[in-house]
Amino acid sequence: MLTEAAAGVYTIAVTPFLPDGALDLDSVDRMTDFYVEKGATGLTVLGMMGEAGKLTQEESVAVVRRVTGRTAIPVVVGVSAPGFAAMQALAGAAMEAGAAGVMVAPPGSLKTDDQIAGYFRTAAGMLGDIPFVLQDFPLVTGVSIAPSVILKVVADCPTCAMLKHEDWPGLDKISTLRAASDAGARRISILCGNGGLFLPEEMGRGADGAMTGFAFPEMMVRVVELFHAGEHDRMRDVFDAYLPLVRYESQPGLGLAARKHVLARRGAIAHATLRRPGGALNPAAVAEIEALLARQTARLQALGEA
């Protein structure tokens, strides 16, 4: 089960599709093996970058069962939904399949601090004893959650085990939450998103690792490892080698297509297909990615990290 002590790299998994848009369950197996081989501590499926909103309930459960049946590392399942009934049903199916916990993002209709806190109290009540991750991603959800509100959710909901921190700018938020736990508030895990774009700084502010996707999950694993080893200069050198591709993947509306292209190129999935709505990369974008990959390889070789 997911606990407040969770740390490391929980890779946000893509959802593989065949060229016709059907689920590619064979690639789910291959992808799961790939993430584990690259050092992932855990996996998160059915996240926003996993195209969760494009899946039926049956497809969602099929993906969860396939992943949990393939690996023993913890699996977190995104269960955000417009209604609590759908959330509760998917969460129950996920836990029955062997998931470690679930992830919940607030709906965009929440406007006040009291509404946000009340929503998560209700969600926790509906989920029962299932541990959950509070996803704080205002750039997508449109809901800004102040540190004081996060702390209230943590105090009110004992099953809130983790914050997925994706605010931007948000480094001060991590510092505020860690100062509060140092002063006696319940300490929960903080894993960070945004494609790893700020991971070195987030670790320095007190994050426990990353919960995000990037076509080279081993970069995040290595950054966390070097941070804890106290090799901060080398950590930044390694991070900097990957940064141009991290930046490219951070483009709204294009980043997932870029990520899937690279994952397919690396053999992690068979096809780079995005389910509609969602398009493919044009030749210019593919050429740009290939140039970034070549330069990344050269930098890693120079560092002895290839």
C-alpha positions as CSV (number, residue, x, y, z in Angstrom):
1,M,0.0,0.0,0.0
2,L,1.1,3.6,-0.7
3,T,2.4,5.4,2.4
4,E,3.7,8.8,3.4
5,A,7.2,7.3,3.1
6,A,7.0,6.8,-0.7
7,A,10.1,8.1,-2.4
8,G,12.1,7.8,-5.6
9,V,10.7,7.9,-9.2
10,Y,7.1,6.9,-9.9
11,T,7.1,7.1,-13.7
12,I,3.9,8.4,-15.3
13,A,3.2,5.7,-17.9
14,V,1.8,6.4,-21.4
15,T,-1.0,4.3,-22.7
16,P,0.0,2.5,-25.8
17,F,-2.3,2.3,-28.8
18,L,-2.3,0.4,-32.1
19,P,-2.4,2.5,-35.3
20,D,-6.2,2.2,-35.4
21,G,-6.5,3.6,-31.9
22,A,-7.2,0.3,-30.1
23,L,-5.4,-0.5,-26.9
24,D,-2.1,-2.2,-27.4
25,L,-1.9,-4.5,-24.4
26,D,1.3,-6.2,-25.7
27,S,3.0,-2.8,-25.6
28,V,1.6,-2.3,-22.1
29,D,3.7,-5.3,-21.1
30,R,6.7,-4.1,-23.0
31,M,6.4,-0.6,-21.5
32,T,6.0,-1.9,-18.0
33,D,9.2,-4.0,-18.3
34,F,11.0,-1.0,-19.8
35,Y,10.2,1.4,-17.0
36,V,11.2,-1.2,-14.4
37,E,14.5,-1.9,-16.2
38,K,15.2,1.8,-16.2
39,G,15.0,1.9,-12.4
40,A,11.5,3.2,-11.7
41,T,10.5,2.9,-8.0
42,G,6.8,2.8,-9.0
43,L,4.5,3.4,-11.8
44,T,1.5,5.7,-12.2
45,V,-1.1,4.8,-14.8
46,L,-4.1,6.6,-16.2
47,G,-2.7,10.0,-15.5
48,M,-3.4,13.0,-17.6
49,M,-0.4,12.3,-19.9
50,G,-1.7,8.7,-20.0
51,E,-4.7,9.8,-22.0
52,A,-7.0,8.6,-19.3
53,G,-9.8,10.7,-20.4
54,K,-9.9,8.9,-23.8
55,L,-10.4,5.4,-22.3
56,T,-13.6,3.7,-21.4
57,Q,-14.0,2.3,-17.8
58,E,-13.5,-1.2,-19.1
59,E,-10.3,-0.2,-20.9
60,S,-9.0,1.6,-17.9
61,V,-9.4,-1.5,-15.7
62,A,-7.8,-3.6,-18.4
63,V,-4.7,-1.4,-18.4
64,V,-4.5,-1.5,-14.6
65,R,-4.8,-5.3,-14.5
66,R,-2.2,-5.7,-17.2
67,V,0.4,-3.5,-15.4
68,T,-0.2,-4.8,-11.9
69,G,-0.1,-8.3,-13.2
70,R,3.3,-7.6,-14.8
71,T,5.3,-6.0,-12.0
72,A,5.7,-6.1,-8.2
73,I,6.6,-2.4,-7.9
74,P,3.9,-0.1,-6.5
75,V,1.3,1.1,-9.0
76,V,-0.7,4.3,-8.5
77,V,-3.9,4.7,-10.6
78,G,-5.4,8.0,-11.7
79,V,-9.1,7.9,-10.8
80,S,-10.1,11.5,-11.3
81,A,-13.6,11.8,-12.6
82,P,-16.4,14.3,-12.9
83,G,-18.5,12.3,-10.4
84,F,-17.6,10.5,-7.2
85,A,-19.4,7.3,-8.3
86,A,-17.1,6.7,-11.3
87,M,-14.1,7.6,-9.1
88,Q,-15.1,5.1,-6.4
89,A,-15.8,2.4,-9.0
90,L,-12.4,2.7,-10.7
91,A,-10.6,3.0,-7.4
92,G,-12.2,-0.2,-6.1
93,A,-11.4,-2.1,-9.3
94,A,-7.8,-0.8,-9.2
95,M,-7.2,-1.9,-5.7
96,E,-8.8,-5.2,-6.3
97,A,-6.3,-5.6,-9.2
98,G,-3.4,-5.0,-6.9
99,A,-2.8,-1.2,-7.1
100,A,-1.0,0.5,-4.2
101,G,-3.1,3.6,-4.2
102,V,-5.0,6.1,-6.4
103,M,-4.5,9.7,-7.5
104,V,-7.2,12.4,-7.4
105,A,-7.1,15.8,-9.1
106,P,-9.7,18.5,-8.2
107,P,-12.3,19.4,-10.8
108,G,-12.1,22.9,-12.3
109,S,-15.4,23.9,-10.8
110,L,-13.8,24.4,-7.3
111,K,-13.2,28.1,-6.7
112,T,-12.7,28.6,-3.0
113,D,-10.4,27.1,-0.3
114,D,-13.4,25.7,1.5
115,Q,-14.7,24.0,-1.7
116,I,-11.3,22.4,-2.3
117,A,-10.9,21.1,1.2
118,G,-14.5,19.9,1.2
119,Y,-14.0,18.1,-2.1
120,F,-11.0,16.1,-0.9
121,R,-12.8,15.3,2.4
122,T,-15.7,13.9,0.4
123,A,-13.3,12.1,-2.0
124,A,-11.5,10.5,1.0
125,G,-14.8,9.4,2.4
126,M,-15.8,7.8,-0.8
127,L,-12.4,6.0,-1.2
128,G,-12.6,4.6,2.4
129,D,-9.2,3.2,3.4
130,I,-7.6,3.5,0.0
131,P,-4.5,5.8,0.2
132,F,-4.6,8.6,-2.3
133,V,-2.3,11.1,-4.0
134,L,-3.5,14.7,-4.1
135,Q,-2.6,16.0,-7.6
136,D,-1.8,19.7,-7.6
137,F,-1.6,20.7,-11.2
138,P,-3.3,24.2,-11.6
139,L,-1.9,24.8,-15.1
140,V,-4.3,22.0,-16.3
141,T,-7.0,21.8,-13.7
142,G,-7.4,25.6,-13.2
143,V,-7.5,25.0,-9.4
144,S,-4.9,26.7,-7.3
145,I,-4.4,25.0,-4.0
146,A,-2.6,27.1,-1.4
147,P,-0.2,25.4,1.0
148,S,-2.6,26.1,3.9
149,V,-5.3,24.2,2.0
150,I,-3.0,21.2,1.3
151,L,-2.1,21.1,5.0
152,K,-5.8,21.1,5.9
153,V,-6.4,18.2,3.5
154,V,-3.5,16.4,5.1
155,A,-4.9,17.0,8.6
156,D,-8.5,16.1,7.7
157,C,-7.7,13.1,5.5
158,P,-5.4,10.5,7.1
159,T,-5.5,8.5,3.8
160,C,-3.8,11.3,1.9
161,A,-0.4,9.8,1.6
162,M,1.3,11.9,-1.1
163,L,1.2,15.3,-2.9
164,K,1.9,15.2,-6.6
165,H,3.4,18.7,-6.9
166,E,3.0,20.3,-10.3
167,D,2.5,23.9,-9.5
168,W,4.6,26.4,-11.5
169,P,6.2,28.4,-10.0
170,G,5.9,26.2,-7.0
171,L,9.3,25.7,-5.3
172,D,8.3,27.9,-2.4
173,K,5.3,25.7,-1.9
174,I,7.5,22.7,-1.3
175,S,9.6,24.7,1.2
176,T,6.4,25.9,3.0
177,L,5.0,22.4,3.3
178,R,8.3,21.0,4.5
179,A,8.6,23.8,7.1
180,A,5.1,22.9,8.3
181,S,6.0,19.2,8.7
182,D,9.2,20.1,10.5
183,A,7.1,22.1,12.9
184,G,4.8,19.2,13.7
185,A,2.3,18.8,10.8
186,R,1.9,15.3,9.4
187,R,4.6,14.7,6.8
188,I,3.5,13.2,3.5
189,S,5.5,12.2,0.5
190,I,6.0,14.9,-2.1
191,L,6.8,13.7,-5.6
192,C,7.0,16.2,-8.4
193,G,5.7,16.5,-12.0
194,N,6.1,18.9,-14.9
195,G,8.2,16.3,-16.8
196,G,11.1,16.6,-14.4
197,L,11.8,20.2,-15.6
198,F,12.7,21.5,-12.1
199,L,13.7,18.2,-10.5
200,P,17.1,19.3,-9.1
201,E,15.6,22.3,-7.5
202,E,12.6,20.4,-6.2
203,M,14.9,17.8,-4.5
204,G,16.8,20.7,-2.9
205,R,13.5,22.1,-1.5
206,G,12.6,18.8,0.2
207,A,10.8,16.7,-2.4
208,D,11.1,12.9,-2.1
209,G,11.4,12.3,-5.9
210,A,9.5,12.5,-9.1
211,M,6.1,11.3,-10.3
212,T,6.1,12.3,-13.9
213,G,6.8,11.1,-17.4
214,F,9.8,11.5,-19.6
215,A,11.0,9.4,-22.4
216,F,14.3,8.7,-20.4
217,P,13.1,7.8,-16.9
218,E,16.6,6.8,-16.1
219,M,17.5,10.5,-16.0
220,M,15.1,11.1,-13.1
221,V,16.4,8.0,-11.3
222,R,20.0,9.2,-11.7
223,V,19.2,12.7,-10.6
224,V,17.5,11.4,-7.4
225,E,20.4,9.0,-6.8
226,L,23.1,11.6,-7.2
227,F,21.2,14.1,-5.0
228,H,21.1,11.7,-2.1
229,A,24.8,10.8,-2.7
230,G,25.6,14.5,-2.3
231,E,27.1,14.7,-5.8
232,H,25.1,17.8,-6.7
233,D,27.4,19.1,-9.4
234,R,27.3,15.8,-11.2
235,M,23.6,15.6,-10.7
236,R,23.2,18.9,-12.6
237,D,25.6,17.8,-15.3
238,V,23.5,14.7,-15.9
239,F,20.3,16.7,-15.8
240,D,21.7,19.3,-18.2
241,A,22.5,16.7,-20.7
242,Y,18.8,15.7,-20.9
243,L,17.3,19.2,-20.4
244,P,16.8,20.2,-24.1
245,L,14.6,17.1,-24.6
246,V,12.8,17.7,-21.3
247,R,12.1,21.2,-22.5
248,Y,10.8,19.9,-25.9
249,E,8.5,17.4,-24.2
250,S,7.1,20.3,-22.1
251,Q,5.3,21.9,-25.0
252,P,1.5,21.8,-24.4
253,G,-0.3,19.9,-27.1
254,L,2.9,18.4,-28.5
255,G,4.8,17.0,-25.6
256,L,3.0,13.7,-25.4
257,A,3.5,13.0,-29.1
258,A,7.2,13.7,-28.7
259,R,7.4,11.4,-25.7
260,K,5.6,8.6,-27.5
261,H,7.8,9.0,-30.5
262,V,11.0,8.6,-28.4
263,L,9.5,5.7,-26.4
264,A,8.7,3.9,-29.7
265,R,12.1,4.7,-31.0
266,R,13.6,3.2,-27.8
267,G,11.5,0.0,-28.2
268,A,9.3,0.7,-25.1
269,I,6.1,0.7,-27.2
270,A,5.4,-0.5,-30.7
271,H,3.6,2.6,-32.0
272,A,3.7,6.3,-31.2
273,T,-0.1,6.5,-31.7
274,L,-2.2,9.1,-29.7
275,R,-5.9,8.3,-29.5
276,R,-8.1,10.9,-31.0
277,P,-8.2,13.8,-30.4
278,G,-4.4,13.9,-30.8
279,G,-2.1,14.0,-33.8
280,A,1.2,12.7,-35.0
281,L,4.4,14.7,-35.2
282,N,5.2,16.3,-38.6
283,P,8.6,15.7,-40.3
284,A,10.1,19.0,-38.9
285,A,9.3,18.0,-35.3
286,V,10.8,14.5,-35.8
287,A,14.0,16.1,-37.2
288,E,14.2,18.4,-34.2
289,I,13.8,15.5,-31.8
290,E,16.4,13.5,-33.6
291,A,18.9,16.4,-33.4
292,L,18.3,16.7,-29.7
293,L,18.8,12.9,-29.2
294,A,22.1,13.0,-31.0
295,R,23.4,15.9,-28.9
296,Q,22.1,14.3,-25.7
297,T,24.0,11.1,-26.5
298,A,27.2,13.0,-27.1
299,R,26.9,14.9,-23.8
300,L,26.2,11.7,-21.9
301,Q,29.2,10.0,-23.5
302,A,31.4,12.9,-22.5
303,L,30.2,12.6,-18.9
304,G,30.7,8.8,-18.9
305,E,27.0,8.3,-18.3
306,A,26.0,6.8,-21.7
